Amino acid sequence: MTHTARRLFELMEPICLVTFFADECNEELAALGHRTYWDGYFASRAAPLGRVPAEVVHAAFYNFADGEAARHIPSAWEKIPPEESVAARERGSAASLRRILGDELAGSPGLARAADLTTKAATSAPTEGRMMYAGMRTLPVPGDPVARLWHSATTLREYRGDGHIAALVGARIGGTEAHILAALAMGIHPPESFGRVHHLPKERLAAVMDGLRERGLVDADGRFTDAGRETKQRVEALTDELAAPPFDALSAAELDELVAELEPITATLVAAGIPAPDGD
């Protein structure tokens, strides 16, 4: 089942990533009055948690630097209720999918079937220990197939993310450290140049790299050691294992059907420039 979980992650991730790589979601959030991309990001993604303080959002998101959540939460909710932000995220993401997929694929029986099967999986797993997933489960499931596919794929993405955080915590890998290891796994060197961390203070990045060296995970040149590579692979394998339970709700035939229905959807999105996953 872990192989299936990885394959379905690969197929569903571009569906989720339209939120961040297509225009419609940002336009919807800006129309509400969010001043910046990150105001909209934090306000809409954290909204299923309710009006929690920045410290809780920081803990749930895990891989943002200290203080980043507090620059947007709760200020992004002061004039725009969380419920409006999360609804705008869904509207914009579904609109992106419809535009990219086109009327024929977006309105196809195959997409509707993929949405049904994805929703069956997404609503079947236990919520214990899955903070972001539990938040998504409190939201209504859309009736429209395109919106339902995005919603349920995103719910499964948060389930996987909660498990990934558990794997990182178990390996004693912090959020910024996780970005460094991900950069090295993608062949980015120096890893401090990775887009998700390059903006951080140089002193902070230097301290993270020093800590990884002291633990024997990177060498003097800032590249993987064997121990570092093995740690990254172990985290990824455990992430796949922990992501598998929702798919226990589907029969073997349903899993094969879901893969077959998602493949043309994902291929169309990737061809349009929505990234395929590069690891967690």
Backbone as CSV, one residue per row, in Angstrom:
resi,resn,N_x,N_y,N_z,CA_x,CA_y,CA_z,C_x,C_y,C_z
1,MET,0.825,-1.218,0.000,0.000,0.000,0.000,0.860,1.271,0.000
2,THR,2.089,1.188,0.540,2.926,2.390,0.543,3.289,2.811,-0.880
3,HIS,3.477,1.838,-1.772,3.738,2.178,-3.175,2.531,2.893,-3.766
4,THR,1.332,2.419,-3.431,0.109,3.065,-3.919,-0.012,4.481,-3.378
5,ALA,0.309,4.650,-2.094,0.241,5.988,-1.500,1.186,6.946,-2.204
6,ARG,2.387,6.496,-2.548,3.339,7.339,-3.261,2.825,7.676,-4.652
7,ARG,2.292,6.672,-5.358,1.799,6.918,-6.711,0.633,7.899,-6.689
8,LEU,-0.253,7.764,-5.734,-1.403,8.675,-5.677,-0.980,10.067,-5.232
9,PHE,0.033,10.154,-4.398,0.604,11.465,-4.082,1.120,12.133,-5.351
10,GLU,1.853,11.405,-6.161,2.396,11.952,-7.404,1.282,12.432,-8.331
11,LEU,0.173,11.695,-8.351,-0.923,12.052,-9.244,-1.776,13.196,-8.704
12,MET,-1.923,13.272,-7.389,-2.806,14.288,-6.811,-2.105,15.611,-6.537
13,GLU,-0.795,15.579,-6.354,-0.104,16.811,-5.979,-0.316,17.946,-6.980
14,PRO,-0.227,17.725,-8.302,-0.494,18.847,-9.216,-1.910,19.392,-9.098
15,ILE,-2.876,18.551,-8.740,-4.244,19.035,-8.521,-4.260,20.041,-7.378
16,CYS,-3.528,19.733,-6.321,-3.451,20.647,-5.177,-2.648,21.905,-5.501
17,LEU,-1.603,21.753,-6.302,-0.678,22.861,-6.525,-1.215,23.960,-7.429
18,VAL,-2.364,23.747,-8.067,-2.953,24.871,-8.812,-3.228,26.035,-7.869
19,THR,-3.468,25.733,-6.606,-3.707,26.781,-5.612,-2.557,27.778,-5.571
20,PHE,-1.341,27.288,-5.759,-0.153,28.117,-5.590,0.503,28.530,-6.906
21,PHE,0.230,27.802,-7.982,0.941,28.054,-9.239,0.037,28.569,-10.361
22,ALA,-1.237,28.675,-10.133,-2.138,29.294,-11.103,-2.657,30.600,-10.506
23,ASP,-3.259,31.432,-11.329,-3.585,32.797,-10.913,-4.892,32.938,-10.144
24,GLU,-5.850,32.060,-10.413,-7.205,32.328,-9.946,-7.338,32.403,-8.424
25,CYS,-6.633,31.546,-7.718,-6.739,31.569,-6.261,-6.209,32.889,-5.702
26,ASN,-5.048,33.309,-6.177,-4.491,34.581,-5.708,-5.421,35.744,-6.029
27,GLU,-6.053,35.683,-7.203,-6.985,36.747,-7.582,-8.195,36.776,-6.655
28,GLU,-8.715,35.603,-6.312,-9.858,35.541,-5.397,-9.487,36.094,-4.026
29,LEU,-8.317,35.730,-3.533,-7.896,36.193,-2.210,-7.599,37.690,-2.208
30,ALA,-7.005,38.176,-3.295,-6.749,39.617,-3.394,-8.059,40.395,-3.456
31,ALA,-9.051,39.827,-4.139,-10.346,40.504,-4.249,-11.031,40.642,-2.895
32,LEU,-10.720,39.727,-1.975,-11.270,39.845,-0.623,-10.636,40.992,0.145
33,GLY,-9.417,41.357,-0.242,-8.705,42.417,0.451,-7.389,42.010,1.057
34,HIS,-6.958,40.769,0.822,-5.644,40.382,1.327,-4.564,41.150,0.562
35,ARG,-3.650,41.742,1.298,-2.688,42.665,0.695,-1.549,41.963,-0.021
36,THR,-1.180,40.788,0.447,-0.034,40.081,-0.132,-0.388,38.619,-0.354
37,TYR,0.454,37.958,-1.150,0.289,36.520,-1.364,0.305,35.774,-0.034
38,TRP,1.243,36.122,0.847,1.386,35.372,2.088,0.264,35.641,3.073
39,ASP,-0.315,36.837,3.055,-1.525,37.060,3.848,-2.609,36.072,3.425
40,GLY,-2.811,35.958,2.118,-3.837,35.048,1.619,-3.507,33.597,1.907
41,TYR,-2.227,33.240,1.763,-1.810,31.864,2.013,-2.109,31.457,3.449
42,PHE,-1.601,32.231,4.399,-1.792,31.861,5.798,-3.263,31.944,6.195
43,ALA,-3.954,32.974,5.743,-5.351,33.138,6.130,-6.217,31.998,5.623
44,SER,-5.976,31.547,4.391,-6.844,30.522,3.808,-6.441,29.114,4.219
45,ARG,-5.144,28.836,4.273,-4.739,27.472,4.632,-4.977,27.189,6.113
46,ALA,-4.761,28.190,6.957,-4.960,27.987,8.393,-6.419,28.083,8.804
47,ALA,-7.284,28.588,7.932,-8.681,28.831,8.305,-9.404,27.607,8.859
48,PRO,-9.189,26.387,8.323,-9.903,25.241,8.896,-9.584,24.964,10.362
49,LEU,-8.497,25.527,10.874,-8.154,25.339,12.280,-8.989,26.230,13.193
50,GLY,-9.703,27.217,12.633,-10.395,28.196,13.437,-9.480,29.357,13.779
51,ARG,-9.969,30.242,14.618,-9.199,31.455,14.944,-8.147,31.160,16.023
52,VAL,-7.180,30.355,15.655,-6.114,29.990,16.594,-5.008,31.036,16.539
53,PRO,-4.186,31.124,17.584,-3.080,32.090,17.560,-1.974,31.648,16.618
54,ALA,-1.075,32.572,16.327,0.018,32.307,15.390,0.882,31.141,15.839
55,GLU,1.039,30.969,17.152,1.866,29.872,17.647,1.322,28.517,17.217
56,VAL,0.002,28.390,17.168,-0.605,27.121,16.759,-0.431,26.916,15.253
57,VAL,-0.600,27.963,14.473,-0.378,27.860,13.026,1.075,27.496,12.744
58,HIS,1.990,28.131,13.457,3.406,27.814,13.291,3.665,26.336,13.568
59,ALA,3.076,25.807,14.627,3.271,24.403,14.976,2.660,23.486,13.925
60,ALA,1.484,23.826,13.435,0.795,22.971,12.471,1.483,22.971,11.111
61,PHE,1.994,24.126,10.684,2.654,24.224,9.376,4.081,23.681,9.432
62,TYR,4.730,23.818,10.555,6.007,23.191,10.908,7.235,23.782,10.248
63,ASN,7.202,24.034,8.938,8.469,24.324,8.253,8.670,25.802,7.933
64,PHE,7.909,26.691,8.558,8.166,28.122,8.416,9.067,28.598,9.549
65,ALA,9.894,29.566,9.258,10.818,30.084,10.262,10.057,30.791,11.377
66,ASP,10.696,30.893,12.530,10.095,31.582,13.671,9.657,32.984,13.267
67,GLY,8.442,33.326,13.643,7.927,34.666,13.390,7.196,34.836,12.077
68,GLU,7.340,33.899,11.128,6.702,34.085,9.824,5.183,34.002,9.939
69,ALA,4.669,33.038,10.668,3.215,32.950,10.830,2.674,34.197,11.523
70,ALA,3.400,34.699,12.517,2.930,35.845,13.294,2.862,37.124,12.469
71,ARG,3.544,37.168,11.330,3.434,38.348,10.473,2.090,38.397,9.742
72,HIS,1.356,37.297,9.767,0.098,37.231,9.002,-1.103,36.806,9.848
73,ILE,-0.868,36.086,10.919,-1.934,35.600,11.787,-1.752,36.242,13.160
74,PRO,-2.816,36.848,13.718,-4.199,36.888,13.246,-4.561,38.083,12.381
75,SER,-3.574,38.935,12.023,-3.919,40.187,11.333,-4.675,39.937,10.031
76,ALA,-4.367,38.851,9.321,-5.045,38.573,8.051,-6.509,38.224,8.242
77,TRP,-6.907,37.913,9.482,-8.306,37.581,9.765,-9.078,38.744,10.388
78,GLU,-8.422,39.857,10.656,-9.078,40.926,11.401,-10.219,41.561,10.627
79,LYS,-10.044,41.727,9.311,-11.100,42.319,8.485,-11.767,41.303,7.571
80,ILE,-11.117,40.161,7.366,-11.641,39.137,6.459,-11.805,37.861,7.265
81,PRO,-13.028,37.411,7.498,-13.222,36.202,8.307,-12.540,34.990,7.682
82,PRO,-12.021,34.084,8.501,-11.376,32.887,7.963,-12.266,32.117,6.988
83,GLU,-13.549,32.080,7.277,-14.469,31.335,6.418,-14.489,31.888,5.001
84,GLU,-14.364,33.197,4.868,-14.356,33.792,3.535,-13.069,33.470,2.796
85,SER,-11.969,33.435,3.531,-10.680,33.145,2.897,-10.624,31.717,2.384
86,VAL,-11.079,30.759,3.190,-11.004,29.369,2.754,-11.964,29.114,1.606
87,ALA,-13.117,29.797,1.587,-14.051,29.657,0.467,-13.456,30.237,-0.812
88,ALA,-12.735,31.355,-0.688,-12.091,31.953,-1.858,-11.001,31.049,-2.402
89,ARG,-10.265,30.388,-1.514,-9.233,29.452,-1.951,-9.846,28.327,-2.773
90,GLU,-10.955,27.793,-2.319,-11.614,26.701,-3.044,-12.144,27.179,-4.395
91,ARG,-12.792,28.343,-4.406,-13.323,28.870,-5.670,-12.216,29.072,-6.690
92,GLY,-11.152,29.722,-6.255,-10.062,30.011,-7.180,-9.374,28.758,-7.676
93,SER,-9.168,27.792,-6.786,-8.490,26.557,-7.181,-9.339,25.769,-8.172
94,ALA,-10.634,25.685,-7.918,-11.516,24.977,-8.846,-11.565,25.684,-10.193
95,ALA,-11.558,27.015,-10.175,-11.567,27.765,-11.435,-10.296,27.496,-12.228
96,SER,-9.149,27.395,-11.547,-7.891,27.076,-12.231,-7.971,25.700,-12.882
97,LEU,-8.483,24.731,-12.154,-8.602,23.392,-12.718,-9.490,23.393,-13.955
98,ARG,-10.631,24.069,-13.878,-11.540,24.097,-15.035,-10.865,24.737,-16.243
99,ARG,-10.159,25.818,-16.024,-9.502,26.498,-17.146,-8.429,25.619,-17.775
100,ILE,-7.593,25.016,-16.952,-6.475,24.242,-17.474,-6.947,22.944,-18.114
101,LEU,-7.899,22.293,-17.485,-8.368,21.002,-18.000,-9.261,21.149,-19.228
102,GLY,-9.933,22.291,-19.329,-10.850,22.475,-20.446,-12.194,21.821,-20.166
103,ASP,-13.209,22.236,-20.918,-14.572,21.778,-20.655,-14.717,20.270,-20.789
104,GLU,-14.051,19.688,-21.771,-14.254,18.262,-22.026,-13.740,17.410,-20.862
105,LEU,-12.532,17.670,-20.423,-11.977,16.864,-19.336,-12.595,17.240,-17.995
106,ALA,-12.796,18.550,-17.764,-13.377,18.980,-16.488,-14.792,18.454,-16.309
107,GLY,-15.509,18.282,-17.415,-16.886,17.802,-17.338,-17.048,16.326,-17.616
108,SER,-15.961,15.595,-17.631,-16.005,14.188,-18.038,-16.484,13.280,-16.906
109,PRO,-17.075,12.154,-17.251,-17.417,11.153,-16.229,-16.190,10.653,-15.482
110,GLY,-15.046,10.603,-16.157,-13.826,10.144,-15.495,-13.408,11.050,-14.364
111,LEU,-13.494,12.360,-14.572,-13.145,13.282,-13.498,-14.137,13.152,-12.340
112,ALA,-15.418,13.035,-12.656,-16.410,12.878,-11.592,-16.153,11.611,-10.791
113,ARG,-15.773,10.533,-11.471,-15.469,9.284,-10.774,-14.209,9.444,-9.921
114,ALA,-13.203,10.127,-10.447,-11.994,10.381,-9.660,-12.326,11.196,-8.417
115,ALA,-13.203,12.176,-8.556,-13.606,12.988,-7.408,-14.316,12.131,-6.365
116,ASP,-15.192,11.233,-6.809,-15.920,10.372,-5.873,-14.968,9.454,-5.111
117,LEU,-14.043,8.832,-5.816,-13.116,7.905,-5.169,-12.143,8.634,-4.251
118,THR,-11.658,9.802,-4.688,-10.767,10.601,-3.844,-11.478,11.028,-2.572
119,THR,-12.742,11.407,-2.696,-13.522,11.813,-1.527,-13.761,10.638,-0.592
120,LYS,-14.014,9.472,-1.140,-14.195,8.278,-0.301,-12.956,8.032,0.541
121,ALA,-11.785,8.143,-0.077,-10.540,7.972,0.677,-10.338,9.091,1.685
122,ALA,-10.589,10.318,1.260,-10.286,11.485,2.090,-11.173,11.580,3.320
123,THR,-12.326,10.962,3.296,-13.258,11.055,4.427,-13.280,9.771,5.253
124,SER,-12.299,8.900,5.051,-12.342,7.585,5.695,-11.268,7.357,6.748
125,ALA,-10.302,8.235,6.860,-9.178,7.984,7.767,-9.442,8.568,9.153
126,PRO,-8.840,8.015,10.198,-8.962,8.602,11.530,-8.239,9.945,11.595
127,THR,-8.747,10.818,12.450,-8.187,12.167,12.546,-7.186,12.322,13.682
128,GLU,-7.089,11.343,14.562,-6.199,11.478,15.719,-4.775,11.779,15.278
129,GLY,-4.189,12.821,15.877,-2.815,13.191,15.577,-2.632,13.881,14.241
130,ARG,-3.714,14.205,13.560,-3.641,14.806,12.214,-4.327,16.173,12.257
131,MET,-3.604,17.176,12.719,-4.212,18.475,12.976,-4.773,19.129,11.716
132,MET,-3.964,19.242,10.674,-4.425,19.917,9.466,-5.503,19.093,8.758
133,TYR,-5.346,17.786,8.749,-6.358,16.917,8.154,-7.685,17.054,8.903
134,ALA,-7.624,17.054,10.232,-8.847,17.195,11.012,-9.541,18.516,10.704
135,GLY,-8.747,19.578,10.520,-9.345,20.857,10.150,-10.057,20.787,8.818
136,MET,-9.428,20.174,7.820,-10.065,20.040,6.512,-11.339,19.205,6.593
137,ARG,-11.360,18.225,7.477,-12.541,17.370,7.601,-13.741,18.131,8.156
138,THR,-13.516,19.274,8.790,-14.645,20.059,9.302,-15.338,20.849,8.206
139,LEU,-14.708,20.983,7.041,-15.283,21.769,5.951,-16.277,20.927,5.153
140,PRO,-17.313,21.558,4.599,-18.248,20.803,3.768,-17.587,20.334,2.481
141,VAL,-17.959,19.131,2.039,-17.444,18.606,0.774,-18.256,19.216,-0.363
142,PRO,-17.618,19.848,-1.338,-18.369,20.502,-2.423,-19.160,19.495,-3.257
143,GLY,-20.242,19.963,-3.822,-21.036,19.120,-4.710,-20.485,19.073,-6.118
144,ASP,-19.929,20.176,-6.590,-19.370,20.229,-7.937,-18.178,19.286,-8.041
145,PRO,-18.115,18.433,-9.067,-17.039,17.441,-9.142,-15.637,18.041,-9.168
146,VAL,-15.434,19.130,-9.910,-14.103,19.726,-9.990,-13.680,20.262,-8.621
147,ALA,-14.567,20.996,-7.978,-14.258,21.514,-6.643,-14.086,20.374,-5.651
148,ARG,-14.884,19.320,-5.801,-14.773,18.182,-4.892,-13.444,17.457,-5.069
149,LEU,-12.986,17.324,-6.304,-11.694,16.692,-6.544,-10.578,17.493,-5.897
150,TRP,-10.591,18.825,-6.100,-9.560,19.661,-5.479,-9.632,19.564,-3.956
151,HIS,-10.830,19.691,-3.410,-11.007,19.680,-1.953,-10.501,18.372,-1.347
152,SER,-10.877,17.260,-1.939,-10.514,15.969,-1.365,-9.035,15.656,-1.572
153,ALA,-8.482,16.041,-2.716,-7.045,15.871,-2.920,-6.271,16.714,-1.919
154,THR,-6.741,17.919,-1.645,-6.078,18.788,-0.679,-6.223,18.249,0.735
155,THR,-7.366,17.662,1.042,-7.551,17.024,2.346,-6.551,15.894,2.531
156,LEU,-6.367,15.083,1.501,-5.373,14.000,1.560,-3.953,14.559,1.627
157,ARG,-3.719,15.688,0.971,-2.396,16.317,1.053,-2.081,16.736,2.485
158,GLU,-3.069,17.287,3.176,-2.839,17.682,4.559,-2.665,16.445,5.451
159,TYR,-3.377,15.357,5.148,-3.183,14.114,5.890,-1.743,13.633,5.733
160,ARG,-1.280,13.636,4.497,0.102,13.232,4.240,1.082,14.178,4.938
161,GLY,0.794,15.461,4.879,1.674,16.430,5.516,1.765,16.233,7.014
162,ASP,0.645,15.933,7.664,0.674,15.656,9.099,1.576,14.458,9.396
163,GLY,1.485,13.424,8.562,2.346,12.263,8.750,3.801,12.570,8.479
164,HIS,4.046,13.411,7.491,5.419,13.809,7.179,6.048,14.546,8.356
165,ILE,5.266,15.411,8.987,5.761,16.116,10.163,6.090,15.128,11.278
166,ALA,5.226,14.141,11.467,5.502,13.122,12.483,6.813,12.394,12.178
167,ALA,7.046,12.086,10.905,8.285,11.413,10.512,9.493,12.314,10.770
168,LEU,9.362,13.603,10.473,10.460,14.532,10.710,10.747,14.692,12.196
169,VAL,9.691,14.802,12.994,9.881,14.941,14.434,10.589,13.700,14.978
170,GLY,10.161,12.525,14.517,10.785,11.296,14.966,12.257,11.211,14.605
171,ALA,12.619,11.818,13.475,14.015,11.829,13.043,14.781,13.031,13.583
172,ARG,14.118,13.859,14.380,14.704,15.083,14.952,15.197,16.029,13.859
173,ILE,14.365,16.170,12.821,14.650,17.095,11.726,13.681,18.267,11.845
174,GLY,14.213,19.462,12.086,13.369,20.644,12.194,12.881,21.118,10.843
175,GLY,12.008,22.128,10.863,11.401,22.599,9.626,12.407,23.140,8.623
176,THR,13.309,24.011,9.059,14.313,24.546,8.143,15.280,23.455,7.712
177,GLU,15.639,22.564,8.617,16.493,21.434,8.263,15.849,20.578,7.187
178,ALA,14.530,20.394,7.286,13.823,19.598,6.282,13.949,20.224,4.901
179,HIS,13.895,21.544,4.828,14.066,22.222,3.544,15.477,22.010,2.994
180,ILE,16.457,22.061,3.870,17.841,21.854,3.428,18.007,20.436,2.865
181,LEU,17.495,19.447,3.562,17.610,18.068,3.086,16.834,17.871,1.788
182,ALA,15.672,18.519,1.675,14.907,18.427,0.425,15.679,19.050,-0.729
183,ALA,16.323,20.179,-0.485,17.114,20.833,-1.529,18.242,19.919,-2.005
184,LEU,18.938,19.291,-1.059,20.016,18.383,-1.436,19.489,17.192,-2.226
185,ALA,18.312,16.684,-1.840,17.719,15.556,-2.566,17.364,15.940,-3.994
186,MET,17.090,17.227,-4.222,16.772,17.704,-5.572,18.017,18.124,-6.344
187,GLY,19.192,17.983,-5.732,20.429,18.354,-6.413,20.766,19.820,-6.348
188,ILE,20.147,20.561,-5.442,20.409,21.997,-5.307,21.609,22.201,-4.392
189,HIS,22.603,22.924,-4.894,23.796,23.206,-4.092,24.333,24.585,-4.457
190,PRO,24.621,25.434,-3.468,24.459,25.146,-2.044,22.977,25.085,-1.654
191,PRO,22.628,24.243,-0.682,21.211,24.089,-0.342,20.602,25.351,0.249
192,GLU,21.447,26.240,0.768,20.930,27.505,1.318,20.326,28.394,0.237
193,SER,20.605,28.077,-1.041,20.046,28.879,-2.136,18.628,28.451,-2.495
194,PHE,18.139,27.372,-1.890,16.789,26.866,-2.170,15.766,27.967,-1.928
195,GLY,14.799,28.067,-2.815,13.834,29.160,-2.762,13.027,29.254,-1.485
196,ARG,12.864,28.149,-0.789,12.063,28.167,0.432,12.837,28.663,1.654
197,VAL,14.150,28.805,1.515,14.943,29.245,2.673,15.914,30.369,2.365
198,HIS,16.133,30.685,1.099,17.209,31.621,0.761,17.001,33.008,1.361
199,HIS,15.746,33.337,1.699,15.441,34.655,2.251,15.743,34.753,3.743
200,LEU,16.020,33.631,4.382,16.257,33.653,5.829,17.600,34.314,6.145
201,PRO,17.742,34.845,7.355,19.017,35.476,7.720,20.180,34.496,7.562
202,LYS,21.285,35.008,7.065,22.449,34.144,6.833,22.914,33.475,8.124
203,GLU,22.795,34.184,9.246,23.207,33.601,10.517,22.343,32.393,10.860
204,ARG,21.041,32.497,10.577,20.125,31.384,10.844,20.472,30.184,9.962
205,LEU,20.715,30.412,8.686,21.057,29.314,7.784,22.394,28.683,8.163
206,ALA,23.345,29.513,8.540,24.651,28.985,8.943,24.515,28.089,10.168
207,ALA,23.660,28.488,11.117,23.465,27.685,12.324,22.814,26.344,11.982
208,VAL,21.854,26.368,11.041,21.202,25.124,10.626,22.213,24.193,9.968
209,MET,23.033,24.741,9.070,24.032,23.915,8.395,25.055,23.363,9.394
210,ASP,25.456,24.184,10.361,26.404,23.718,11.368,25.806,22.567,12.173
211,GLY,24.521,22.688,12.503,23.868,21.631,13.252,23.795,20.333,12.470
212,LEU,23.519,20.426,11.177,23.470,19.227,10.331,24.860,18.596,10.200
213,ARG,25.891,19.436,10.138,27.263,18.902,10.085,27.620,18.184,11.388
214,GLU,27.256,18.796,12.509,27.569,18.183,13.801,26.903,16.820,13.947
215,ARG,25.746,16.655,13.325,25.031,15.379,13.394,25.483,14.411,12.303
216,GLY,26.404,14.845,11.456,26.923,13.966,10.421,25.998,13.776,9.242
217,LEU,25.043,14.704,9.042,24.085,14.562,7.946,24.550,15.264,6.677
218,VAL,25.382,16.297,6.816,25.998,16.940,5.659,27.493,17.052,5.929
219,ASP,28.266,17.152,4.848,29.712,17.221,5.007,30.191,18.675,5.031
220,ALA,31.481,18.857,5.050,32.053,20.202,5.154,31.661,21.085,3.979
221,ASP,31.392,20.466,2.811,31.020,21.219,1.615,29.525,21.438,1.520
222,GLY,28.780,21.001,2.525,27.338,21.199,2.508,26.592,20.215,1.633
223,ARG,27.153,19.030,1.441,26.494,17.983,0.644,26.124,16.813,1.554
224,PHE,25.201,15.986,1.054,24.794,14.814,1.814,25.982,13.944,2.201
225,THR,26.006,13.482,3.435,26.795,12.316,3.794,25.916,11.082,3.559
226,ASP,26.510,9.905,3.669,25.698,8.685,3.551,24.614,8.656,4.621
227,ALA,24.956,9.081,5.827,23.977,9.102,6.918,22.851,10.092,6.624
228,GLY,23.196,11.237,6.043,22.174,12.223,5.702,21.228,11.719,4.635
229,ARG,21.795,11.076,3.613,20.961,10.530,2.541,20.045,9.434,3.074
230,GLU,20.582,8.594,3.938,19.775,7.520,4.521,18.668,8.090,5.406
231,THR,18.963,9.138,6.141,17.940,9.770,6.982,16.811,10.331,6.132
232,LYS,17.166,11.022,5.055,16.150,11.570,4.158,15.297,10.453,3.556
233,GLN,15.923,9.386,3.116,15.181,8.271,2.530,14.282,7.602,3.560
234,ARG,14.749,7.504,4.785,13.943,6.892,5.846,12.712,7.747,6.154
235,VAL,12.882,9.054,6.174,11.745,9.948,6.401,10.728,9.820,5.271
236,GLU,11.202,9.756,4.029,10.294,9.641,2.892,9.533,8.312,2.923
237,ALA,10.236,7.232,3.261,9.584,5.924,3.319,8.515,5.894,4.406
238,LEU,8.815,6.483,5.558,7.832,6.522,6.635,6.665,7.424,6.268
239,THR,6.944,8.515,5.576,5.863,9.391,5.114,4.900,8.634,4.215
240,ASP,5.423,7.848,3.283,4.563,7.033,2.421,3.746,6.045,3.241
241,GLU,4.398,5.418,4.213,3.696,4.436,5.048,2.562,5.093,5.830
242,LEU,2.837,6.266,6.396,1.830,6.957,7.188,0.725,7.568,6.333
243,ALA,0.985,7.749,5.040,-0.030,8.315,4.131,-0.989,7.271,3.593
244,ALA,-0.734,5.998,3.869,-1.507,4.929,3.246,-2.906,4.692,3.816
245,PRO,-3.185,4.899,5.108,-4.476,4.488,5.666,-5.728,4.972,4.938
246,PRO,-5.800,6.230,4.413,-7.039,6.612,3.725,-7.393,5.696,2.561
247,PHE,-6.387,5.130,1.917,-6.641,4.333,0.724,-7.067,2.907,1.048
248,ASP,-7.042,2.560,2.354,-7.592,1.275,2.764,-9.095,1.221,2.515
249,ALA,-9.724,2.391,2.397,-11.170,2.436,2.159,-11.538,2.019,0.740
250,LEU,-10.560,1.965,-0.163,-10.819,1.626,-1.561,-10.386,0.189,-1.836
251,SER,-11.179,-0.501,-2.639,-10.794,-1.845,-3.064,-9.644,-1.771,-4.053
252,ALA,-9.026,-2.899,-4.329,-7.937,-2.925,-5.305,-8.418,-2.433,-6.661
253,ALA,-9.631,-2.834,-7.033,-10.188,-2.395,-8.321,-10.436,-0.891,-8.328
254,GLU,-10.900,-0.352,-7.211,-11.137,1.091,-7.126,-9.824,1.865,-7.174
255,LEU,-8.792,1.347,-6.534,-7.496,2.005,-6.589,-6.961,2.045,-8.017
256,ASP,-7.072,0.938,-8.732,-6.646,0.910,-10.134,-7.454,1.896,-10.963
257,GLU,-8.745,1.961,-10.690,-9.616,2.887,-11.421,-9.236,4.333,-11.125
258,LEU,-8.947,4.631,-9.863,-8.577,5.999,-9.494,-7.292,6.415,-10.191
259,VAL,-6.298,5.550,-10.193,-5.050,5.864,-10.886,-5.311,6.133,-12.362
260,ALA,-6.105,5.280,-12.993,-6.385,5.428,-14.422,-7.121,6.734,-14.719
261,GLU,-8.035,7.128,-13.854,-8.802,8.361,-14.094,-7.969,9.610,-13.801
262,LEU,-7.057,9.508,-12.850,-6.232,10.675,-12.513,-5.126,10.927,-13.527
263,GLU,-4.637,9.903,-14.171,-3.468,10.065,-15.043,-3.656,11.130,-16.125
264,PRO,-4.770,11.143,-16.893,-4.895,12.205,-17.902,-5.092,13.586,-17.290
265,ILE,-5.712,13.651,-16.126,-5.894,14.931,-15.441,-4.537,15.506,-15.045
266,THR,-3.732,14.676,-14.400,-2.417,15.125,-13.951,-1.515,15.468,-15.126
267,ALA,-1.549,14.658,-16.163,-0.709,14.926,-17.333,-1.046,16.275,-17.951
268,THR,-2.318,16.606,-17.993,-2.741,17.893,-18.552,-2.248,19.045,-17.691
269,LEU,-2.326,18.888,-16.375,-1.864,19.940,-15.475,-0.356,20.137,-15.574
270,VAL,0.388,19.052,-15.608,1.844,19.150,-15.703,2.254,19.773,-17.034
271,ALA,1.558,19.409,-18.104,1.859,19.992,-19.416,1.616,21.494,-19.428
272,ALA,0.699,21.953,-18.558,0.388,23.385,-18.468,1.340,24.125,-17.536
273,GLY,2.283,23.410,-16.929,3.271,24.065,-16.089,3.064,23.921,-14.607
274,ILE,2.063,23.157,-14.173,1.887,22.892,-12.741,2.908,21.829,-12.343
275,PRO,3.717,22.062,-11.319,4.821,21.135,-11.041,4.364,19.758,-10.607
276,ALA,5.089,18.750,-11.008,4.959,17.418,-10.434,5.768,17.394,-9.149
277,PRO,5.449,16.502,-8.217,6.147,16.503,-6.925,7.615,16.168,-7.061
278,ASP,8.407,16.800,-6.198,9.845,16.552,-6.180,10.261,15.967,-4.844
279,GLY,9.314,15.354,-4.135,9.569,14.836,-2.799,8.865,15.710,-1.788
280,ASP,8.906,15.325,-0.515,8.206,16.067,0.532,9.108,17.137,1.127
